[in-house]
Amino acid sequence: MRLAKVLGTIGRVCITAGALILLFVGYQLWGTGLREAQAQDKLESEFEERLRSWKVRSPVLKLNAALSELPRWTATGGETWPVAGTVNCRESLDDAQAAFEAAERGELSVGFTEIYSQTASDPTGAPPGGHVISVFGQYAPADAGREAWDAGLREAAADQVFGLIERFAPGFRDTVLARPLQGPADLERGDPNLVGGDVGGGSYALDQTIFRPLPALVPYATPIRGLWLGSSSAFPGGAVHGVPGWAPASYALAARRLGR
Ligand SMILES: Cc1cc2nc3c(=O)[nH]c(=O)nc-3n(C[C@H](O)[C@H](O)[C@H](O)COP(=O)(O)OP(=O)(O)OC[C@H]3O[C@@H](n4cnc5c(N)ncnc54)[C@H](O)[C@@H]3O)c2cc1C
């Protein structure tokens, strides 16, 4: 009789403890879900706010040209071989700085060009004897829209680019057969990823470089579960190293392994 009573008591204690544990686990799951939902909501509002204030501004232009021959550089005794690498043309650093400041005032001011020639290494991409070069130039007025470019800015910019190259490779202008130029607005039209023509996916002001796109332990997470942000707009930013693609992809794979 006494044994039955003890067993009954143990049973009741076990059932009560089991119920309590169940309640506790249920509460934890509910609480965790709530916290996650709150975190998700917080991320949503932070994310929206950050995207609204994201700074994109580009003073960059791009020029492609077809040439009858490659530029002959004074610095190398009129040789064409330097274009097989990358050639930078600019006057002094002060001049480059002045060009930047002029562009900040809204003026077109090309003070720096970076020149590549694909056909210097592989001539098969051009008609026999011909060449192409592409030029990355700075600085264009960042806020000029397509209308301004259509109204003559493109031609003026191409003239400035060629004027700069001509100083280092006399006779260059006479070799130009065609010269399509893209300003920031044209770059955006050609690739919707280049918002504002910004080749880096957004300004590299300190706050947007460290916290890219926003201050978070995992900066690639978005308010939509399972959707991750890659691209040059994500940490550590643009250029051709691939990290802002690799890192969110790694997080996405890890999250999938964890069933999240
Ligand atoms: C003229 C120029 C010169 C540069 N020079 C240098 C340099 O010298 N050194 C350097 O390190 N970096 C340079 N960069 C920057 C570098 O190219 C970028 O930072 C880098 O390519 C960004 O990679 P991304 O994957 O974020 O975007 P992207 O390379 O722009 O790739 C985005 C892709 O998404 C596609 N896309 C966009 N929207 C959609 C859509 N809705 N649907 C489907 N597809 C879409 C686009 O067509 C594109 O293929 C330069 C960029 C430009 C434009």
The ligand as a Tripos MOL2 file, in Angstrom:
@<TRIPOS>MOLECULE
LIG
   53    58     1     0     0
SMALL
NO_CHARGES

@<TRIPOS>ATOM
      1 C1         34.3310   51.3280  -66.6730 C.3       1 LIG1
      2 C2         34.6480   50.5230  -65.4360 C.ar      1 LIG1
      3 C3         35.9660   50.3660  -65.0470 C.ar      1 LIG1
      4 C4         36.2740   49.6520  -63.9040 C.ar      1 LIG1
      5 N1         37.5800   49.4710  -63.5850 N.ar      1 LIG1
      6 C5         37.9270   48.7000  -62.5520 C.ar      1 LIG1
      7 C6         39.3010   48.4090  -62.2890 C.ar      1 LIG1
      8 O1         40.1890   48.8490  -62.9990 O.2       1 LIG1
      9 N2         39.5890   47.6540  -61.2030 N.ar      1 LIG1
     10 C7         38.6110   47.1390  -60.4180 C.ar      1 LIG1
     11 O2         38.9360   46.4200  -59.4690 O.2       1 LIG1
     12 N3         37.3010   47.3750  -60.6520 N.ar      1 LIG1
     13 C8         36.9360   48.1380  -61.7050 C.ar      1 LIG1
     14 N4         35.6280   48.3800  -61.9660 N.ar      1 LIG1
     15 C9         34.6370   47.9700  -60.9680 C.3       1 LIG1
     16 C10        34.2620   46.5090  -61.0810 C.3       1 LIG1
     17 O3         34.0230   46.1980  -62.4280 O.3       1 LIG1
     18 C11        32.9710   46.3250  -60.2520 C.3       1 LIG1
     19 O4         33.2040   46.7610  -58.9180 O.3       1 LIG1
     20 C12        32.5290   44.8620  -60.2150 C.3       1 LIG1
     21 O5         32.3680   44.3750  -61.5320 O.3       1 LIG1
     22 C13        31.2160   44.7630  -59.4710 C.3       1 LIG1
     23 O6         30.7810   43.4300  -59.5050 O.3       1 LIG1
     24 P1         29.2610   43.0750  -59.2940 P.3       1 LIG1
     25 O7         29.1840   41.5870  -59.3760 O.co2     1 LIG1
     26 O8         28.7500   43.7530  -58.0900 O.co2     1 LIG1
     27 O9         28.4590   43.7420  -60.5080 O.3       1 LIG1
     28 P2         28.5890   43.5870  -62.0860 P.3       1 LIG1
     29 O10        29.9460   43.1100  -62.5100 O.co2     1 LIG1
     30 O11        28.0740   44.8880  -62.6390 O.co2     1 LIG1
     31 O12        27.5890   42.4180  -62.4130 O.3       1 LIG1
     32 C14        26.1820   42.5720  -62.3040 C.3       1 LIG1
     33 C15        25.5430   41.7170  -63.3580 C.3       1 LIG1
     34 O13        24.1310   41.6660  -63.1020 O.3       1 LIG1
     35 C16        23.4500   41.8800  -64.3360 C.3       1 LIG1
     36 N5         22.1360   42.4650  -63.9940 N.ar      1 LIG1
     37 C17        21.8470   43.6720  -63.4850 C.ar      1 LIG1
     38 N6         20.5400   43.8140  -63.2850 N.ar      1 LIG1
     39 C18        19.9860   42.6790  -63.6920 C.ar      1 LIG1
     40 C19        18.6420   42.1980  -63.7260 C.ar      1 LIG1
     41 N7         17.6200   42.9240  -63.2960 N.pl3     1 LIG1
     42 N8         18.4290   40.9500  -64.2000 N.ar      1 LIG1
     43 C20        19.4750   40.1700  -64.6150 C.ar      1 LIG1
     44 N9         20.7560   40.5780  -64.5950 N.ar      1 LIG1
     45 C21        20.9910   41.8010  -64.1420 C.ar      1 LIG1
     46 C22        24.3290   42.8230  -65.1190 C.3       1 LIG1
     47 O14        24.0540   42.7370  -66.5080 O.3       1 LIG1
     48 C23        25.7210   42.2890  -64.7690 C.3       1 LIG1
     49 O15        26.1250   41.2440  -65.6130 O.3       1 LIG1
     50 C24        35.2530   49.0880  -63.1080 C.ar      1 LIG1
     51 C25        33.9270   49.2310  -63.5210 C.ar      1 LIG1
     52 C26        33.6110   49.9370  -64.6650 C.ar      1 LIG1
     53 C27        32.1620   50.0660  -65.0920 C.3       1 LIG1
@<TRIPOS>BOND
     1     1     2 1
     2     2     3 ar
     3     2    52 ar
     4     3     4 ar
     5     4     5 ar
     6     4    50 ar
     7     5     6 ar
     8     6     7 ar
     9     6    13 1
    10     7     8 2
    11     7     9 ar
    12     9    10 ar
    13    10    11 2
    14    10    12 ar
    15    12    13 ar
    16    13    14 ar
    17    14    15 1
    18    14    50 ar
    19    15    16 1
    20    16    17 1
    21    16    18 1
    22    18    19 1
    23    18    20 1
    24    20    21 1
    25    20    22 1
    26    22    23 1
    27    23    24 1
    28    24    25 2
    29    24    26 1
    30    24    27 1
    31    27    28 1
    32    28    29 2
    33    28    30 1
    34    28    31 1
    35    31    32 1
    36    32    33 1
    37    33    34 1
    38    33    48 1
    39    34    35 1
    40    35    36 1
    41    35    46 1
    42    36    37 ar
    43    36    45 ar
    44    37    38 ar
    45    38    39 ar
    46    39    40 ar
    47    39    45 ar
    48    40    41 1
    49    40    42 ar
    50    42    43 ar
    51    43    44 ar
    52    44    45 ar
    53    46    47 1
    54    46    48 1
    55    48    49 1
    56    50    51 ar
    57    51    52 ar
    58    52    53 1
@<TRIPOS>SUBSTRUCTURE
     1 LIG1         1 GROUP 0 **** ****
